[in-house]
Amino acid sequence: MYAILDIETTGGQYNEEGITEIAIYKFDGHEVVDQFISLVNPEKPIQPFVVKLTGINNAMLRSAPKFYEVAKRIIEITEGCIVVAHNASFDYRILQTEFRRLGFKFQKQTLCTVELSKKLLPGHASYSLGKLVRALGIPMADRHRATGDAMATVKLFKMLLAQDVEKEIVISLVKTEIKSGMSPKLLDIVENLPSKTGIYYIHNEKGDLIYIGKSKNIKKRVNQHFTGTTNKCKKMQLEVYAVTFEETGSELIALLKESEEIKINKPIYNRSQRKTLFQWALYPVKDENGYLSLLIQKADGRKKEITSYTSLQEGKNSLFKITDQFNLCQKINGLYDTKNACFKYKIKECDGACIGEVSPEEYNDRVQEFIESNLFENENMVIIDRGRSLQERSAVLIENGIYKGYCFYDLNYQITNIEVLKNILIPMQNNRDTRNIIQGFLRKNRVMKIIKF
């Protein structure tokens, strides 16, 4: 007998999630013989991204039963059953955590339909529940709700049982006790990390740095490394001995520190980041008619770029916005391939530079306006953002387009001029990457204040 289940949670920190909805279908291998479906009051707020995903909000759960009120029914319906779920380690861990809070040890044999699908149905591009059932033609309703996901798992499991005629693979994958996803050593390391913005350093037993990363939530990110299944994650899990960290409060400072320290320390698992981070750049190129084009090309250190991007797609998305903002032409900027007028001209949002209705001089003035607004060479500014606590602010100094460093200062300590700031500045390396990190960050994110001088 199988208890096929799905659980929706509040989201949040590892082992601190609460159940918001549970659906269990008791399945005898042929049909569903019993079921239990209920919303659950988790007695804690739901993370906003989970509300968007599931549609379950705090108001819906106020009158729902609390977990202790449904615990007896869960024990009854799962009695004598193997617990089956898509990514069983997650659902089983959540149930065990809830029962542990009640002082009860919930222990069952478990079977994961992700592992079973990979064995019996190899070659699928994705084994996520939604994509897998769609590929197999299994109808699915109420995606990301417990009842919809659990019923889809029932139908998937029925198909998998039919594939495994001798039931050898099913039996081989039944687990008496699912591992928590992390060894006690890794759990201890994660437990001591903060859920704050900053840099983290993963060390091996010799004390060597094997990985450096940045995150807006250090604990969550390291937890992802320690539960990840990629080759890199598995190697790090075997080698890690300790994780140290430095809180920065500011994501910009975390990005800048990460870039510099990877270049200095060259950790073995940061290979791709040792090289320059920005491999595409925006260049001004005069066409045969005298019009200045803005083109995304592979970064070339010998040419003077306006700004850089981490990917071609990021560059194109940015160039579309620039073209709109400065009333430029999509065709001239290589965004619209045609021998005639560009699309914007057809809808009267381009004044016709693409077909010679605007002189190169007039058009190029607009391009020049954009270039000057993005030139970093002569920039003098201080970027003020959040610090490591509510009483603190961070400051990043750029002088004549050169990144000088960063500092933290107390709100009671007023930064009255640049010389005062320089006295407490932590100097940092300036290079092409730092300039582009700062430009890219300001392009995408709001900071508290920018002081130009």
Rosetta blueprint (number, residue, H / E / L):
1 M L
2 Y E
3 A E
4 I E
5 L E
6 D E
7 I E
8 E E
9 T E
10 T L
11 G L
12 G L
13 Q L
14 Y L
15 N L
16 E L
17 E L
18 G L
19 I E
20 T E
21 E E
22 I E
23 A E
24 I E
25 Y E
26 K E
27 F E
28 D L
29 G L
30 H L
31 E L
32 V E
33 V E
34 D E
35 Q E
36 F E
37 I E
38 S E
39 L E
40 V L
41 N E
42 P L
43 E L
44 K L
45 P L
46 I L
47 Q L
48 P H
49 F H
50 V H
51 V H
52 K H
53 L H
54 T H
55 G L
56 I L
57 N L
58 N H
59 A H
60 M H
61 L H
62 R L
63 S L
64 A L
65 P L
66 K E
67 F H
68 Y H
69 E H
70 V H
71 A H
72 K H
73 R H
74 I H
75 I H
76 E H
77 I H
78 T H
79 E L
80 G L
81 C L
82 I E
83 V E
84 V E
85 A E
86 H L
87 N L
88 A H
89 S H
90 F H
91 D H
92 Y H
93 R H
94 I H
95 L H
96 Q H
97 T H
98 E H
99 F H
100 R H
101 R H
102 L L
103 G L
104 F L
105 K L
106 F L
107 Q L
108 K L
109 Q L
110 T E
111 L E
112 C E
113 T H
114 V H
115 E H
116 L H
117 S H
118 K H
119 K H
120 L H
121 L L
122 P L
123 G L
124 H L
125 A L
126 S L
127 Y L
128 S L
129 L H
130 G H
131 K H
132 L H
133 V H
134 R H
135 A H
136 L H
137 G L
138 I L
139 P L
140 M L
141 A L
142 D L
143 R L
144 H L
145 R L
146 A H
147 T H
148 G H
149 D H
150 A H
151 M H
152 A H
153 T H
154 V H
155 K H
156 L H
157 F H
158 K H
159 M H
160 L H
161 L H
162 A H
163 Q H
164 D L
165 V L
166 E L
167 K L
168 E H
169 I H
170 V H
171 I H
172 S H
173 L H
174 V L
175 K E
176 T L
177 E L
178 I L
179 K L
180 S L
181 G L
182 M L
183 S L
184 P H
185 K H
186 L H
187 L H
188 D H
189 I H
190 V H
191 E H
192 N L
193 L L
194 P L
195 S L
196 K L
197 T L
198 G E
199 I E
200 Y E
201 Y E
202 I E
203 H E
204 N E
205 E L
206 K L
207 G L
208 D L
209 L E
210 I E
211 Y E
212 I E
213 G E
214 K E
215 S E
216 K L
217 N L
218 I H
219 K H
220 K H
221 R H
222 V H
223 N H
224 Q H
225 H H
226 F H
227 T H
228 G L
229 T L
230 T L
231 N H
232 K H
233 C H
234 K H
235 K H
236 M H
237 Q H
238 L H
239 E H
240 V E
241 Y E
242 A E
243 V E
244 T E
245 F E
246 E E
247 E E
248 T L
249 G L
250 S L
251 E H
252 L H
253 I H
254 A H
255 L H
256 L H
257 K H
258 E H
259 S H
260 E H
261 E H
262 I H
263 K H
264 I H
265 N H
266 K L
267 P L
268 I H
269 Y H
270 N H
271 R H
272 S H
273 Q H
274 R H
275 K L
276 T L
277 L L
278 F L
279 Q L
280 W E
281 A E
282 L E
283 Y E
284 P E
285 V E
286 K E
287 D L
288 E L
289 N L
290 G L
291 Y L
292 L E
293 S E
294 L E
295 L E
296 I E
297 Q E
298 K E
299 A L
300 D L
301 G L
302 R L
303 K L
304 K L
305 E L
306 I L
307 T E
308 S E
309 Y E
310 T L
311 S L
312 L H
313 Q H
314 E H
315 G H
316 K H
317 N H
318 S H
319 L H
320 F H
321 K H
322 I H
323 T H
324 D H
325 Q H
326 F L
327 N L
328 L L
329 C L
330 Q L
331 K L
332 I L
333 N L
334 G L
335 L L
336 Y L
337 D L
338 T L
339 K L
340 N L
341 A L
342 C L
343 F H
344 K H
345 Y H
346 K H
347 I L
348 K L
349 E L
350 C L
351 D L
352 G L
353 A H
354 C H
355 I H
356 G L
357 E L
358 V L
359 S L
360 P H
361 E H
362 E H
363 Y H
364 N H
365 D H
366 R H
367 V H
368 Q H
369 E H
370 F H
371 I H
372 E H
373 S H
374 N H
375 L L
376 F L
377 E L
378 N L
379 E L
380 N L
381 M E
382 V E
383 I E
384 I E
385 D E
386 R E
387 G L
388 R L
389 S L
390 L L
391 Q L
392 E E
393 R E
394 S E
395 A E
396 V E
397 L E
398 I E
399 E E
400 N L
401 G L
402 I E
403 Y E
404 K E
405 G E
406 Y E
407 C E
408 F E
409 Y E
410 D E
411 L L
412 N L
413 Y L
414 Q L
415 I L
416 T L
417 N L
418 I H
419 E H
420 V H
421 L H
422 K H
423 N H
424 I L
425 L L
426 I E
427 P E
428 M L
429 Q L
430 N L
431 N L
432 R H
433 D H
434 T H
435 R H
436 N H
437 I H
438 I H
439 Q H
440 G H
441 F H
442 L H
443 R H
444 K H
445 N L
446 R L
447 V L
448 M L
449 K E
450 I E
451 I E
452 K E
453 F L
